[in-house]
Amino acid sequence: MIKVGFIGLGVMGSPMAGHILENGYPLYINTRTREKAEALIEKGAIWCRNAKEVAENADCVITIVGFPKDVEKVYLSEDGLAEGAKDGSIFIDMSTTEPSLEIAINKELKKKGAHLVDAPVSGGDVGARNGTLSIMAGGRREDFDKILPILSTMGKNIVYTGEIGSGQHTKMANQIVIAGTMIGVSEALVYGKKAGLDLDTMVSTIAKGAAGCWTLDNLAPRVIKGDFDPGFMIDHFIKDMKIAIYESRAMGLNLPGLRLVEDLYEKLSEEGYGRNGTQALVKAIEELAKDKG
Amino acid sequence: MIKVGFIGLGVMGSPMAGHILENGYPLYINTRTREKAEALIEKGAIWCRNAKEVAENADCVITIVGFPKDVEKVYLSEDGLAEGAKDGSIFIDMSTTEPSLEIAINKELKKKGAHLVDAPVSGGDVGARNGTLSIMAGGRREDFDKILPILSTMGKNIVYTGEIGSGQHTKMANQIVIAGTMIGVSEALVYGKKAGLDLDTMVSTIAKGAAGCWTLDNLAPRVIKGDFDPGFMIDHFIKDMKIAIYESRAMGLNLPGLRLVEDLYEKLSEEGYGRNGTQALVKAIEELAKDKG
């Protein structure tokens, strides 16, 4: 059976690695904090001293870490994955990171005869636990076909998006749309509240027509109840939007809606709301009203 | 049977008045351009010389005209509806207009013992023709209950939203959400195109998750095909957004997303795209890239 490596055992990575192990794959792991690996080691995962050692042992290595700088470090630093990469190995980066970084990493891996698939996910920790993540995967089609059984242990809606980087680009497009739905729904809720509308009636009325969106169906009811617990955390959304802004600028684009929303979220984060859910954007709109008044 | 008056026989009003007539209500009509009334007169509608005469003859008068100034004129000018209003009459304004104007008109009508219901619609000319409009109605509950059979000849999803003005406020909330989904989807499409993504794959992939929205399902495919025919015309959307901005400012709110989107659409209108569909917002985002490059 194909030997799998896994690096990054956070709130997403731990259950994802667990699914791979449960499906009978030999699993080689490494992560910054060894304690996070103990539960998997007890179930049979093999600890490696560093990323390089993971790459030396496994035929397919999955990474899911935090920021672009972490992705870069895991792959390109001393004792990193690229150093240990074998001819024919496939690497899968499931972090959300810069498409241009994936292209650069792929170039390094190719020197060893290995290839990268960039495969960011959506669906959050619930999707990771239940094995129901959506996965957007870019890279060589033949590599995608080879790793599909492994991806299938972690996700349900798995799409091949095209060449290397296209998975991340698709994820960015996803986050750009969400930035728009978040500002629209947040401003409508603040408007409706100020206008004295019954917000439940307002939401149920407009959700059926051209204003209908996932955010209205799923986050507006939470806002109305005053529930700002994170489904998706503001600080994580800011990270993604910064990547999208960086990439869009690199391509010569100016996306004023995305920039506006990112700016509002950054202010919220500075005020201490970074660990709230993204629905807390209403607080930024409410504060703008106060500034004016 | 209750006598109905109808003023405003445009692309929306004509089929709406037709449905009322077909359901057996005596129908008194007046409109700026008499030729637009001929078809209804042939089917039995009774022509009145002015709005006042419509109000004198009917027990329930429906109006659907263009801009807030047209609404004001029909109700409050010389020979207008308020002059002819009878004790106990119910007026229904189905135009999209300023909530505060509806409140002012209602105040005038009350001097005669009459009342207003503000009942803007969504669903466009297709909904008007098929009698499947969504109707958001504010005013006295007893008046809403009385006119529900009449509204039911024109619409399917008819919601009582609360006191006078709340129908318009609900419509504004609807347009504010749409402003957000439009900018999000437009920026994502421009980003995806520039990134070289297959846009059909991109849209179908992200439409299933948290980015899902009516705009992505219905307008993104049109943009991809280069189809900018109006489902909803840019100039009409601008009119609605201007009302929402006016009302939000009057309430002390600052809605930066709405203002940004309205501004982009105004530039498009100035460049001659005013009769395009709202999906042409992508053209504004593409032009921003050119400015930069």
Boltz contact constraints between the chains, C-beta under 6 A:
constraints:
  - contact:
      token1: [A, 122]
      token2: [B, 209]
      max_distance: 6.0
  - contact:
      token1: [A, 134]
      token2: [B, 209]
      max_distance: 6.0
  - contact:
      token1: [A, 136]
      token2: [B, 205]
      max_distance: 6.0
  - contact:
      token1: [A, 159]
      token2: [B, 205]
      max_distance: 6.0
  - contact:
      token1: [A, 162]
      token2: [B, 198]
      max_distance: 6.0
  - contact:
      token1: [A, 166]
      token2: [B, 197]
      max_distance: 6.0
  - contact:
      token1: [A, 169]
      token2: [B, 195]
      max_distance: 6.0
  - contact:
      token1: [A, 169]
      token2: [B, 197]
      max_distance: 6.0
  - contact:
      token1: [A, 170]
      token2: [B, 202]
      max_distance: 6.0
  - contact:
      token1: [A, 170]
      token2: [B, 205]
      max_distance: 6.0
  - contact:
      token1: [A, 173]
      token2: [B, 188]
      max_distance: 6.0
  - contact:
      token1: [A, 173]
      token2: [B, 191]
      max_distance: 6.0
  - contact:
      token1: [A, 173]
      token2: [B, 192]
      max_distance: 6.0
  - contact:
      token1: [A, 173]
      token2: [B, 202]
      max_distance: 6.0
  - contact:
      token1: [A, 174]
      token2: [B, 206]
      max_distance: 6.0
  - contact:
      token1: [A, 174]
      token2: [B, 211]
      max_distance: 6.0
  - contact:
      token1: [A, 176]
      token2: [B, 187]
      max_distance: 6.0
  - contact:
      token1: [A, 176]
      token2: [B, 188]
      max_distance: 6.0
  - contact:
      token1: [A, 176]
      token2: [B, 191]
      max_distance: 6.0
  - contact:
      token1: [A, 177]
      token2: [B, 184]
      max_distance: 6.0
  - contact:
      token1: [A, 177]
      token2: [B, 185]
      max_distance: 6.0
  - contact:
      token1: [A, 177]
      token2: [B, 188]
      max_distance: 6.0
  - contact:
      token1: [A, 177]
      token2: [B, 211]
      max_distance: 6.0
  - contact:
      token1: [A, 178]
      token2: [B, 210]
      max_distance: 6.0
  - contact:
      token1: [A, 178]
      token2: [B, 211]
      max_distance: 6.0
  - contact:
      token1: [A, 179]
      token2: [B, 184]
      max_distance: 6.0
  - contact:
      token1: [A, 180]
      token2: [B, 180]
      max_distance: 6.0
  - contact:
      token1: [A, 180]
      token2: [B, 181]
      max_distance: 6.0
  - contact:
      token1: [A, 180]
      token2: [B, 183]
      max_distance: 6.0
  - contact:
      token1: [A, 180]
      token2: [B, 184]
      max_distance: 6.0
  - contact:
      token1: [A, 181]
      token2: [B, 180]
      max_distance: 6.0
  - contact:
      token1: [A, 181]
      token2: [B, 181]
      max_distance: 6.0
  - contact:
      token1: [A, 181]
      token2: [B, 184]
      max_distance: 6.0
  - contact:
      token1: [A, 181]
      token2: [B, 213]
      max_distance: 6.0
  - contact:
      token1: [A, 183]
      token2: [B, 180]
      max_distance: 6.0
  - contact:
      token1: [A, 183]
      token2: [B, 257]
      max_distance: 6.0
  - contact:
      token1: [A, 184]
      token2: [B, 177]
      max_distance: 6.0
  - contact:
      token1: [A, 184]
      token2: [B, 179]
      max_distance: 6.0
  - contact:
      token1: [A, 184]
      token2: [B, 180]
      max_distance: 6.0
  - contact:
      token1: [A, 184]
      token2: [B, 181]
      max_distance: 6.0
  - contact:
      token1: [A, 185]
      token2: [B, 177]
      max_distance: 6.0
  - contact:
      token1: [A, 187]
      token2: [B, 176]
      max_distance: 6.0
  - contact:
      token1: [A, 187]
      token2: [B, 255]
      max_distance: 6.0
  - contact:
      token1: [A, 187]
      token2: [B, 257]
      max_distance: 6.0
  - contact:
      token1: [A, 187]
      token2: [B, 258]
      max_distance: 6.0
  - contact:
      token1: [A, 188]
      token2: [B, 173]
      max_distance: 6.0
  - contact:
      token1: [A, 188]
      token2: [B, 176]
      max_distance: 6.0
  - contact:
      token1: [A, 188]
      token2: [B, 177]
      max_distance: 6.0
  - contact:
      token1: [A, 191]
      token2: [B, 173]
      max_distance: 6.0
  - contact:
      token1: [A, 191]
      token2: [B, 176]
      max_distance: 6.0
  - contact:
      token1: [A, 191]
      token2: [B, 248]
      max_distance: 6.0
  - contact:
      token1: [A, 192]
      token2: [B, 173]
      max_distance: 6.0
  - contact:
      token1: [A, 194]
      token2: [B, 251]
      max_distance: 6.0
  - contact:
      token1: [A, 194]
      token2: [B, 253]
      max_distance: 6.0
  - contact:
      token1: [A, 195]
      token2: [B, 169]
      max_distance: 6.0
  - contact:
      token1: [A, 197]
      token2: [B, 166]
      max_distance: 6.0
  - contact:
      token1: [A, 197]
      token2: [B, 169]
      max_distance: 6.0
  - contact:
      token1: [A, 198]
      token2: [B, 162]
      max_distance: 6.0
  - contact:
      token1: [A, 202]
      token2: [B, 170]
      max_distance: 6.0
  - contact:
      token1: [A, 202]
      token2: [B, 173]
      max_distance: 6.0
  - contact:
      token1: [A, 205]
      token2: [B, 136]
      max_distance: 6.0
  - contact:
      token1: [A, 205]
      token2: [B, 159]
      max_distance: 6.0
  - contact:
      token1: [A, 205]
      token2: [B, 170]
      max_distance: 6.0
  - contact:
      token1: [A, 206]
      token2: [B, 173]
      max_distance: 6.0
  - contact:
      token1: [A, 206]
      token2: [B, 174]
      max_distance: 6.0
  - contact:
      token1: [A, 209]
      token2: [B, 122]
      max_distance: 6.0
  - contact:
      token1: [A, 209]
      token2: [B, 134]
      max_distance: 6.0
  - contact:
      token1: [A, 210]
      token2: [B, 178]
      max_distance: 6.0
  - contact:
      token1: [A, 210]
      token2: [B, 214]
      max_distance: 6.0
  - contact:
      token1: [A, 211]
      token2: [B, 174]
      max_distance: 6.0
  - contact:
      token1: [A, 211]
      token2: [B, 177]
      max_distance: 6.0
  - contact:
      token1: [A, 211]
      token2: [B, 178]
      max_distance: 6.0
  - contact:
      token1: [A, 212]
      token2: [B, 214]
      max_distance: 6.0
  - contact:
      token1: [A, 213]
      token2: [B, 181]
      max_distance: 6.0
  - contact:
      token1: [A, 213]
      token2: [B, 213]
      max_distance: 6.0
  - contact:
      token1: [A, 214]
      token2: [B, 210]
      max_distance: 6.0
  - contact:
      token1: [A, 214]
      token2: [B, 212]
      max_distance: 6.0
  - contact:
      token1: [A, 248]
      token2: [B, 191]
      max_distance: 6.0
  - contact:
      token1: [A, 251]
      token2: [B, 194]
      max_distance: 6.0
  - contact:
      token1: [A, 252]
      token2: [B, 289]
      max_distance: 6.0
  - contact:
      token1: [A, 252]
      token2: [B, 292]
      max_distance: 6.0
  - contact:
      token1: [A, 252]
      token2: [B, 293]
      max_distance: 6.0
  - contact:
      token1: [A, 253]
      token2: [B, 194]
      max_distance: 6.0
  - contact:
      token1: [A, 253]
      token2: [B, 289]
      max_distance: 6.0
  - contact:
      token1: [A, 254]
      token2: [B, 288]
      max_distance: 6.0
  - contact:
      token1: [A, 254]
      token2: [B, 289]
      max_distance: 6.0
  - contact:
      token1: [A, 254]
      token2: [B, 292]
      max_distance: 6.0
  - contact:
      token1: [A, 255]
      token2: [B, 187]
      max_distance: 6.0
  - contact:
      token1: [A, 256]
      token2: [B, 260]
      max_distance: 6.0
  - contact:
      token1: [A, 257]
      token2: [B, 183]
      max_distance: 6.0
  - contact:
      token1: [A, 257]
      token2: [B, 187]
      max_distance: 6.0
  - contact:
      token1: [A, 258]
      token2: [B, 187]
      max_distance: 6.0
  - contact:
      token1: [A, 260]
      token2: [B, 256]
      max_distance: 6.0
  - contact:
      token1: [A, 260]
      token2: [B, 260]
      max_distance: 6.0
  - contact:
      token1: [A, 288]
      token2: [B, 254]
      max_distance: 6.0
  - contact:
      token1: [A, 289]
      token2: [B, 252]
      max_distance: 6.0
  - contact:
      token1: [A, 289]
      token2: [B, 253]
      max_distance: 6.0
  - contact:
      token1: [A, 289]
      token2: [B, 254]
      max_distance: 6.0
  - contact:
      token1: [A, 292]
      token2: [B, 252]
      max_distance: 6.0
  - contact:
      token1: [A, 292]
      token2: [B, 254]
      max_distance: 6.0
  - contact:
      token1: [A, 293]
      token2: [B, 252]
      max_distance: 6.0
